[in-house]
Amino acid sequence: MTDISIFIPVYKESHQLPNILEKLVLQNVNKEIFVAIDAPDKQFLEKMQQFNSVKFIINQKRIGKANALNHSVKLSSGKVLLFLDADIELPDDPAFLKKIIKEMRHTDVLDIKKKVTKNSFLSKMTYYEYFTFNISAWIASEHLRKCPATNGAAFAIKRETFDAVDGFRNVVAEDLDIATRAFLAGYSFAYTKEVEVQNVVHSSWSKWFTQRKRW
């Protein structure tokens, strides 16, 4: 069984994905990487051909984030399932996945710290949204070891927990939904500051709106 399976859903294309995959491929752990692409852009697919070790799942039409991720999980074998959005940047940390695997020894659900650079009005809005989420998750982790929410841009869950709550459902906030069901079922929760990701927020309203729809 693989130590960790990583899942990245994409709708049409992602400018950040090549950089994400370059960093994940270099991580020295027993891993497998799945990228599920709905309604892919042809030029984007051509760029992805360089990543031979990554397993791409191509859906010619949009089947939705929850369906794409559930299908990918069925094809995987990892003890730990790590879900990443395609609109993030990973740190230059060769131990990024090792740290997540280590943290998951002591919890069922792991929320990962998110950072946003405040360089526009929209990024400032997102920064305060994520700042509040980070603080709430940290407090819940420290004092309750349970939390009814997680931020789907980057989080991990044990396979047995994912299976027990029947994976993602087709709802608006599938990340909050699965965390709530894990919470109600009594599974443990932790928030880690040992690893973090950077959320890329577009500065134009049109691109930001498209990004939010994708999330």
LINRA-V212147 format. One record per residue. N is the residue number from 1. PSI is psi in radians with two decimals (NA if undefined). Layout:
BEGIN
N_PSI / N_PSI
END
This chain:
BEGIN
1_2.43 / 2_2.56 / 3_-0.72 / 4_2.38 / 5_2.32 / 6_2.37 / 7_2.26 / 8_1.98 / 9_2.47 / 10_2.38 / 11_1.96 / 12_-1.13 / 13_2.93 / 14_2.15 / 15_-0.46 / 16_-0.36 / 17_-0.79 / 18_-0.74 / 19_-0.68 / 20_-0.85 / 21_-0.67 / 22_-0.73 / 23_-0.65 / 24_-0.71 / 25_-0.60 / 26_-0.17 / 27_2.20 / 28_1.24 / 29_2.89 / 30_1.71 / 31_2.91 / 32_2.51 / 33_2.22 / 34_2.31 / 35_2.03 / 36_2.09 / 37_2.08 / 38_2.38 / 39_1.02 / 40_2.58 / 41_2.34 / 42_-0.78 / 43_-0.63 / 44_-0.74 / 45_-0.67 / 46_-0.66 / 47_-0.52 / 48_-0.20 / 49_-0.33 / 50_-0.33 / 51_1.40 / 52_-0.50 / 53_-0.09 / 54_2.43 / 55_1.98 / 56_2.32 / 57_1.96 / 58_2.11 / 59_2.02 / 60_-0.43 / 61_2.94 / 62_2.04 / 63_-0.14 / 64_2.63 / 65_-0.81 / 66_-0.82 / 67_-0.73 / 68_-0.74 / 69_-0.75 / 70_-0.74 / 71_-0.73 / 72_-0.73 / 73_-0.67 / 74_-0.44 / 75_-0.08 / 76_3.02 / 77_0.13 / 78_2.52 / 79_-0.61 / 80_2.36 / 81_2.11 / 82_2.15 / 83_2.22 / 84_2.41 / 85_2.71 / 86_-0.02 / 87_0.52 / 88_2.98 / 89_2.35 / 90_2.67 / 91_2.82 / 92_1.21 / 93_1.87 / 94_-0.23 / 95_0.29 / 96_-0.92 / 97_-0.60 / 98_-0.71 / 99_-0.68 / 100_-0.77 / 101_-0.74 / 102_-0.78 / 103_-0.59 / 104_-0.11 / 105_-0.36 / 106_0.17 / 107_2.87 / 108_-0.62 / 109_2.33 / 110_2.07 / 111_2.41 / 112_2.42 / 113_2.38 / 114_2.42 / 115_2.60 / 116_2.26 / 117_2.17 / 118_1.43 / 119_0.16 / 120_2.94 / 121_-0.76 / 122_-0.66 / 123_-0.59 / 124_-0.71 / 125_-0.82 / 126_-0.65 / 127_-0.87 / 128_-0.56 / 129_-0.84 / 130_-0.59 / 131_-0.80 / 132_-0.73 / 133_-0.76 / 134_-0.80 / 135_-0.79 / 136_-0.74 / 137_-0.69 / 138_-0.78 / 139_-0.79 / 140_-0.69 / 141_-0.77 / 142_-0.67 / 143_-0.42 / 144_-0.47 / 145_0.42 / 146_2.61 / 147_2.34 / 148_0.22 / 149_2.66 / 150_2.73 / 151_2.04 / 152_-0.07 / 153_-0.51 / 154_1.91 / 155_2.79 / 156_2.68 / 157_2.51 / 158_2.53 / 159_-0.77 / 160_-0.58 / 161_-0.78 / 162_-0.79 / 163_-0.68 / 164_-0.56 / 165_0.17 / 166_0.57 / 167_-2.71 / 168_2.62 / 169_2.75 / 170_1.36 / 171_2.98 / 172_-0.83 / 173_1.40 / 174_-0.46 / 175_-0.78 / 176_-0.65 / 177_-0.83 / 178_-0.60 / 179_-0.69 / 180_-0.74 / 181_-0.64 / 182_-0.69 / 183_-0.84 / 184_-0.46 / 185_-0.04 / 186_0.24 / 187_2.60 / 188_2.71 / 189_2.51 / 190_2.67 / 191_2.27 / 192_2.37 / 193_0.02 / 194_-0.52 / 195_2.66 / 196_2.79 / 197_2.78 / 198_2.18 / 199_2.20 / 200_2.07 / 201_2.17 / 202_2.58 / 203_-0.34 / 204_2.56 / 205_-0.70 / 206_-0.80 / 207_-0.64 / 208_-0.74 / 209_-0.74 / 210_-0.70 / 211_-0.77 / 212_-0.68 / 213_-0.68 / 214_-0.69 / 215_NA
END
